[in-house]
Amino acid sequence: MLFNQPLLAQASATEYAPTSVDMKVKRVSEHVYYVEGIPGIATDNEGFISNAGFVVTNDGVVVFDSLGTPSLAHKLIQKIKTITDQPVKKVVVSHFHADHIYGLQVFEELGAEIIAPLGAQKYIRSEAASSRLEERQFSLDPWVNENTHLVLPDVTVEKSTTFTLGGITFVINFMGKAHSDGDMTMLVEPDKVLFSGDIIFQGRIPFVGSADSKKWLDTLTRLETHGLTALIPGHGPASRNPGSTISLTRRYLAYLRKVMGTGIEDLTPFDEVYAEADWSEFKNLPAFAEGNRINAYQVYLSMEAELLEQ
């Protein structure tokens, strides 16, 4: 169940390093807007590599994901203020990866309620979270610095639920472990617009990391897109053809599992499997050079583990 928290004044007392990225707000439907991150790696784009969105109601704003630096989140808030005087009341977090959560402290300071999937606390307390923050404090300074910290959610979602704000119904679909240790989507019901988070990547190579690629593929199969007017992915442009948009992520993951799985069954070393694979369908996509090999290696390792568990 989701509980409203009392809001503080919607004014940030903290100063954040200015960011020079070109953040353009795009309107998707009557109530829904989003900003699109730049394809590539975080250090090339001041951390602006992922999407965030917001929904304007007559009783406040709901934000989906908080971007990859406090500076970016601060800029997003300024963009929201050009569209509405309504305060940000809730921030729904799709999953706890750095490029989606480092802006949370800005919204926390405003008094917004932070809603996140089960798995958030596990990540925040992990060595991986500490190591990533230290790395970003170095590589993305001054936009991520010694004052940047991880924010615990006010509400943890363990199963799908709904809430209503300003007459708008929001459906939170808890997807469980897929792209991360806990993923969820948000449907803006009257507009029929779905925020998918990183379950869907559009126009670039997905980031696999520690994902469970098998469960991720299963999640894509379960994702309901019928009747949607638009889908806003975690990375890449919004789509008016959600079924087609899902296809890239599904094809990529399926190909990784097919090629790596065959190599494991044949006891072929990873380097040889990777060198012999046909990457022609994906090699011209953004982030391929930076991410494809490590994605393949992570899937290779995880499928080895799957085999041992049988």
N, C-alpha and C positions, 0 to 999 in steps of 0.2 A: 504494500500500500504506500502511496506517496503522500507526504505531509508537507503542507506549506510552512515555510519558515518566515519569521518577521524580517522585513527588508531594511537594510541600512540605507542612508542617503546614497543616491546613485552618483557619487563623485569620488574619483580615485585620488587619494592623498599621495600616492607614490608616483615618482617620476620614472619613466621608462625610456631607454635609449631610443631615439627616433629611428624609424626604418624607412629606407628609400624604395622599397618594393612598390610596384604598381598594383594596388589592391582594388579591383573593380567589383562593385556589387552588381549581381545579375538577378533580375526578377524572373521567377519561374511560374508563379501563379498569383492569385489574389493576395495571399498572405505570406508566401514563401520566397525567400531570397537566399543567395549564397555567394561566397567568394571562392574562386578557383585557384588552387596552388599552382606553382610553376613546375613543369616536369623537370626532373633532374635530382641532384643531391642537395642536401640541406645547406652545405657550406657554400654552394654556388648562388644561393637565393635567400640569404639571411634567414634561413629556416622555413621559408614560405613554400612548402612542397605539397601540402595537403589542403583539402577543402574544409570549409566550415559554413554553416548556414544559420539562418534565423527565421523565426515565424512571428509576425506581428499580429497580436490580438488587441481587442479594445480594453484589455486588463493587464497588459504586460507582454514582454517578449520572451520567447523560448529560443535559446541558442543550441545548436547541435555542433559539438566539438569546439575546442578552444584554440586551435592552431599550435604552432611549434615553438613559440617564444612569447614571453609576456609582452614584448613590444608589439608583436603582431596582434595579440588579443586587444591591446589598448587601441591599436589602429582600427580594428574591427568595431570596437565600441563607438569610436568616433564616426565610422561609416553608418552604423545603426542610427545614431543621433541625427543624421541628415535625412532620415526617412521617417522617424517617429520620435515623439517625446515620451513614449511609454518606457518604463524601466525594464531592465533585464531581470526576470524573476526566476528563471530556471535555466540551467545548462545541462543538457543531456550528453553524456560522453559515450561514444560508440565502443571504445576499447582503450586500454591504457598502454599506448605507445607514445613515445616522446613527441612526435610531430602532431599529436592531437591533444595533448594534455598540459604542455608547459605554459599555456596561457591561462590555466584555471585560477591561479592566484589572483589575477586581475578581477575576475568575476567574483571570487570569494570576497575580495575587498569591497566589492559593491553590495555584498549581502545576498547574492543570488544563491539559490539552492542548487547544489551539485548532485546530479543523479548519474550513477555509473553501474555497470554490470558486475556481477559476482566475478571475482578475479582481480578487481582493482586493488584491494588491500594486499593480496598476495604479491602483486607486482611492486607496489610501493615499498614493501618491506624487503624486497629481494636485493641481492648483490648486483644483479643485472641492472636494476633501476638506479642504484647508486653509481655504478660504473658509467652508465649512459649519461647521467646528469653531469658527472665530472668531465666526461669527454666533451659534452656540448658546452659546458662552461668555458672550456678552452677553445673549441673550434668555432663557436658562435658568439664569442664575446664581441661586443658588449650587450648583445640582445638576450643572451643567456649568460648570467653572471653569478657572483657569490650570493646575491639576494634571491635568486631563482630557487624555488622549492616545490616539492611535490605536495599535492593537496588531496587529502582524504575526502571521499564523497560524504554528503549528508544522508543520502539514500542509496542503498545497494539493491539492485534488482536481481532477483533469483529466478523469476518466472515472468512470462509476458503479462503486461498490465496496461491500464489506460489511465489517463488523467484529462481533465478539461480545464482550460484557461480561457477566459474571455469568450466563451461560447464555442471554442474550437476544441475538438476531441483529438487527442494524441494517443496513438497506439504504440507502445514500446514492446517490441518483439525480442525476447531474450533468446539468443541463438546458441549460447554455450561456447565451448571451445571450438574454434575454427581458425580464423586468421591469428587470433591471440588466445590467451587463457580464458577470455570471456568477451563475447561480441554481442552487440545488440543493434537493432535498427529502429527507426522512428517513422511511423506513418502519420502524416498530417491528413486526417480522415476526410474533411470536407473538400480539400483540394486534391486528394488522391495523389499526393506526392510522397515518395519514400526516400528517406535518407538511409543509405545502406552502410555507411562507414566503410572500412577496408575489406569487407566481405567482397566488394566489387571495386576493381580498378578499371578505368576507362582510358584508352589511348596511350598506355605505357605498361611496362612489365610490372606485374604485381611483386610486392615484397613478401617473401615467404618467412624468413627469420625462423622463429621457433614454432611456427604454425603446425597444426596437425592437418596435413594436406588431405588425408582421407576424410576426416570430419568436415573439412572446409568444402570439399566437393559434395558431400552429403548435404551440407547446409545450402549450397547453391541449388540443389535439387528441390529442397523444401521451400525455398524463397518464393513467395507468391507475388507475381507481377501482373496478373490479370486485372484489368480495369484501371491500372495506374495511368495518370496523365504524364508523369515524369519520374525519373529516378536520378537522385543526386549521389554519385559514388564518393568514396573517400578520397579518390584522386582522379582528376580528369573532368571533362565537361559533363554537365547534366544531359540526360538523354530523354527524348520523347518516345523512344522505342526500347523499353527496359529489357525485353526478352533478348534482343540483339546485343545489348550492352553486357549482359551477364555472360554471353558467349565467349568473349575474349578470356576472361578469368578462368572460366570452366575449361576451355581448350588448353590453355597454358598449363594449368595444374594437372589435367589428365595426361598431357604429353610428358611432363616431368615424371609422373608416376609410372607411366608405361615404359619409358626409356630407362629410368633408374631401376625400376623393378626387374626388367629383363636382365640388366647387367648384374644385379645382385644374384638372381637365380643362376646365372652362368658363371658366378664367382669372378666377374671381370672387375679389375680395379677401377676406381672412379675416374681417374685421369683418362683412361682408355675409353670408358663409356662416354664421357663428355666429348672427347675429341671426335668420336665416330657418330655422334648424334647429328641429326639434320635440324639446325636451328633457323632455317630460312624463313619460316612463317613469322618469327618473332624478332629477328636480328635487327630490323630497322626501326623498332619501337624505342621511344625514349626509355632510358634507364637500363637497356639491355646490357650495354658494356659494363656498367657499374654493378648490376645486380644478378645477371643470369647465372654466372658460374657459382656464386655463393648460394643462390636459390637451389640450384641443382644438387650441390653438395649437401645442403641441409635435408633435402628430400631423400637423397641416397642414404644418409645416416639414419633418418627416421624410419625408412623402409627396412633397413638392416635390423633395427630394433623391433619392428613389427614381426619380422620373420623369426626372430629369436623368441618372441612371446607366444608363437603358435604352438 
